[in-house]
Amino acid sequence: MGLAKVEAVYFLITLLIGLSTLLTIMIGGLYYIHGTHQIGLNTIVEFVMCINMLTFPVARLAYRQYDPAGCGITEKDQ
């Protein structure tokens, strides 16, 4: 797989992670403001940090799958 395809897949993964984090903060913030689910700011922050600690290493592994040696993929390698 070429460098452009790897970068495109990695960009999509990071975009989805970012959107899920944004959605989590928005929904948790609305619950906190309206007080409907008795959720605190510490719970929202803890959940977002936990999700990020789980998803970013997995995304990094997906990126390294195409570059197992860690030496970097260059345009010359294609």
Summary of the structure (lengths in Angstrom):
residues: 78
radius of gyration: 17.4
end to end distance: 8.3
largest distance: 56.7
contacts: 171
relative contact order: 0.16
helix: 76%
strand: 0%
